[in-house]
Amino acid sequence: MVGSVGQAAPQSVFEDALLSNALLGGGLPDDAEDHLWQAALSYHLDDVAERHLRQAEALAPGHAAVLIGLYRFYFYKGRLSEALGIAKLCLEKASRENNLVPDWREVAAADAPFGDYEEILPRFFLFTLKGYAYLQMRLGNLEEGRAAVLKLIELDSTDKIGAKVLLGVLDRMGHDDD
């Protein structure tokens, strides 16, 4: 079952590093940062929180912190289709920031230092693709999810980001657990 994929989101420690990293858009305007804080404080009020997120987006369009805030909000609210839309925007941003071809399917391991976990931009691409794969799986788009997982394994041959866990879930689907 797709629901058995679980509820784990892409790694928050990684996300926290992205938020402060100048390579991914630099400093967030104070007003946008304030809206992100207000969104977090009003998380239980969906309309209010989303309005703050959208105001932050208007002030800092395409900023990693805003995109991650929107992604988290939609993901944890169970609005997975909307989270997938944000994941696609993040993939576009990660491709641009890494000077990669726009289509993740055409990215090759030699295109960026994907094996160097200290390199934040390639890691941003990998974690974004992992989130995209996960959401595709949760939404029942298993072939797209599998293709993204296989690309992750190709790019990250030592599996530092844990794509093989997702592949294992896909491989077990439809089999009885003993």
Helices and strands as residue ranges (DSSP letters): G 2-5, H 12-20, G 22-24, H 30-41, H 46-59, H 64-76, H 80-97, G 104-106, G 109-111, H 120-138, H 142-155, H 163-172
